[in-house]
Amino acid sequence: MINGDANVGTPGGDVYEWYRRGLALLEGGDSAAAAQLLARAREAEPGSRSIREALARAFFNSRHYADSAEAFEGLVDDNPSDDYAHFGLGLALSRMGRHDAAAPHLAMAAAMRPTVDHYNNALRQVRATLRAREDMK
């Protein structure tokens, strides 16, 4: 506590406003600032899937892939039928070089929503990387 004020450093507004501002920052390309604001929102509302998904995206876009993977993994654990959470987890894992771990999540996302091209493209890329690595052995 600084100067007796427990709210120093807390963003103005309520949690919903933090979420909306975080989304605006994320969409505007300021992913690092979005992650900071959305992390505050998650602290206040840890059960909010919307906040947690936006935070996972902000981590991913700011290249904090381990944090992104952890956040998306929590979403997958809470709702295994969330195709976007599987996709996000798979992408984050692939960016970390963990293609073996990424492939099942990308495959799950593509199986759940076979018409989503970016799911299928990401899965093809990871599988191609795995094949190329196998061929090099």
C-alpha positions in Angstrom: 0.0 0.0 0.0 1.4 3.4 -1.0 0.4 6.5 1.0 -2.4 4.5 2.5 -4.3 4.0 -0.8 -4.9 0.3 -1.6 -6.1 1.2 -5.1 -2.9 2.8 -6.3 -2.0 1.2 -9.6 -5.5 -0.2 -10.2 -7.1 0.8 -13.5 -10.1 3.0 -13.3 -13.6 1.6 -14.0 -15.0 -1.8 -13.3 -13.9 -5.2 -14.4 -16.1 -5.1 -17.5 -14.5 -1.8 -18.5 -11.1 -3.3 -18.1 -12.1 -6.2 -20.3 -13.5 -3.9 -23.0 -10.4 -1.7 -22.9 -8.2 -4.8 -23.0 -10.0 -6.1 -26.1 -9.6 -2.6 -27.7 -5.9 -2.7 -27.0 -5.6 -6.2 -28.3 -7.5 -5.3 -31.5 -5.4 -2.2 -31.9 -2.2 -4.2 -31.8 -1.0 -3.3 -28.3 -1.0 -6.8 -27.0 1.4 -6.2 -24.1 -0.7 -3.5 -22.6 -3.8 -5.6 -23.2 -2.2 -8.5 -21.3 -1.5 -6.3 -18.3 -5.1 -4.9 -18.2 -6.6 -8.3 -18.8 -4.5 -9.9 -16.2 -6.0 -7.4 -13.7 -9.4 -8.3 -14.9 -8.7 -12.0 -14.5 -7.5 -11.4 -10.9 -10.8 -9.8 -10.2 -12.9 -12.3 -12.1 -10.9 -15.6 -12.3 -13.9 -17.6 -13.5 -14.6 -15.5 -16.6 -14.0 -17.5 -19.7 -14.2 -14.3 -21.9 -11.5 -12.6 -19.9 -9.3 -15.7 -19.8 -9.6 -16.2 -23.5 -8.8 -12.6 -24.3 -5.8 -12.8 -21.9 -4.5 -16.0 -23.7 -4.8 -14.2 -27.0 -2.9 -11.2 -25.7 -0.2 -13.4 -24.3 0.1 -15.1 -27.7 0.1 -11.9 -29.7 2.8 -10.4 -27.4 4.9 -13.6 -28.0 4.6 -14.9 -24.4 3.8 -18.4 -25.7 4.3 -20.2 -22.5 1.8 -17.9 -20.7 -0.5 -18.3 -23.6 -0.3 -22.1 -23.6 -1.0 -22.1 -19.9 -4.0 -19.9 -20.3 -5.4 -21.8 -23.2 -4.7 -25.1 -21.4 -6.9 -23.9 -18.5 -9.7 -23.2 -20.9 -9.3 -26.6 -22.5 -9.3 -28.2 -19.0 -12.5 -26.4 -18.1 -14.3 -27.1 -21.4 -12.7 -29.9 -23.6 -15.2 -29.1 -26.4 -13.9 -25.6 -26.9 -12.4 -25.8 -30.4 -10.9 -22.3 -30.2 -9.1 -23.1 -26.9 -7.6 -26.3 -28.5 -6.5 -24.2 -31.5 -4.9 -21.5 -29.3 -3.2 -24.1 -27.2 -1.9 -25.9 -30.3 -0.6 -22.7 -31.8 1.2 -21.6 -28.7 2.8 -25.0 -28.2 3.9 -25.0 -31.8 5.5 -21.6 -31.4 7.4 -23.0 -28.5 8.7 -25.8 -30.7 6.6 -28.4 -29.0 5.0 -29.8 -32.2 4.4 -33.3 -30.8 2.2 -31.7 -28.1 0.6 -29.2 -30.5 -0.6 -31.7 -33.1 -3.3 -33.4 -31.0 -4.9 -30.0 -30.0 -4.8 -28.7 -33.6 -6.3 -32.0 -34.8 -9.0 -31.7 -32.2 -9.9 -28.2 -33.3 -9.9 -29.2 -36.9 -12.1 -32.2 -36.2 -14.6 -30.1 -34.3 -14.8 -27.4 -36.9 -13.6 -28.9 -40.2 -14.6 -25.9 -42.3 -12.3 -23.5 -40.4 -9.4 -23.1 -42.8 -6.9 -21.6 -40.3 -7.4 -24.7 -38.1 -6.6 -27.0 -40.9 -3.7 -24.9 -42.2 -2.1 -24.9 -38.7 -2.5 -28.6 -38.4 -1.0 -29.2 -41.8 2.0 -27.1 -41.0 2.7 -28.8 -37.7 2.3 -32.3 -39.3 4.7 -31.2 -42.1 7.2 -30.1 -39.5 6.9 -33.4 -37.6 7.4 -35.4 -40.9 10.4 -33.3 -41.8 12.0 -33.9 -38.4 11.3 -37.6 -38.7 12.8 -37.7 -42.2 16.0 -36.1 -40.8 16.5 -39.0 -38.4 
